[in-house]
Amino acid sequence: MTGGGNIKVVVRCRPLNSREIARGATCLIRMEGNQTIITKPPDHKGSRDTED
């Protein structure tokens, strides 16, 4: 790739709603200064997506 162009990515995250908070959801993205920290989601063993 040549040219040296700039790419800017913008993400807007909404706050968790009351249903998400009630079921124990957590926000996976946070900002610290100019850094964006993305947390790996917890492993949900025994979730509803199990096979019979």
C-alpha positions in Angstrom: 0.0 0.0 0.0 1.4 3.4 -0.9 0.3 6.9 -0.3 0.5 7.3 3.5 -3.1 8.2 4.1 -4.7 8.3 7.6 -7.5 6.1 8.8 -9.6 7.2 11.8 -11.9 4.8 13.5 -14.7 6.2 15.8 -16.7 4.1 18.2 -19.6 5.3 20.4 -20.6 3.1 23.3 -23.9 3.6 25.1 -24.3 3.0 28.8 -25.7 -0.4 29.9 -29.5 -0.3 30.3 -31.3 -1.6 33.4 -32.0 -5.1 31.9 -28.3 -5.5 31.1 -27.3 -4.4 34.5 -29.8 -6.7 36.2 -28.5 -9.8 34.4 -24.9 -8.9 35.3 -23.6 -7.6 32.0 -20.4 -5.6 32.1 -19.0 -3.0 29.8 -16.0 -4.4 27.8 -14.6 -1.1 26.5 -13.2 1.8 28.5 -11.1 4.8 27.8 -8.0 5.9 29.8 -6.6 9.1 28.4 -5.8 8.5 24.7 -5.9 4.7 25.1 -8.9 2.4 24.5 -8.9 -0.7 26.6 -11.0 -3.7 25.4 -11.6 -6.4 28.0 -12.1 -10.0 26.9 -15.6 -11.2 27.7 -15.9 -13.7 30.5 -16.3 -17.3 29.6 -20.0 -18.2 30.2 -20.0 -22.0 30.7 -23.4 -23.5 31.0 -25.1 -20.7 28.9 -28.3 -21.2 27.1 -26.6 -22.2 23.8 -25.9 -25.7 24.8 -26.7 -28.7 22.6 -29.1 -31.5 23.5 
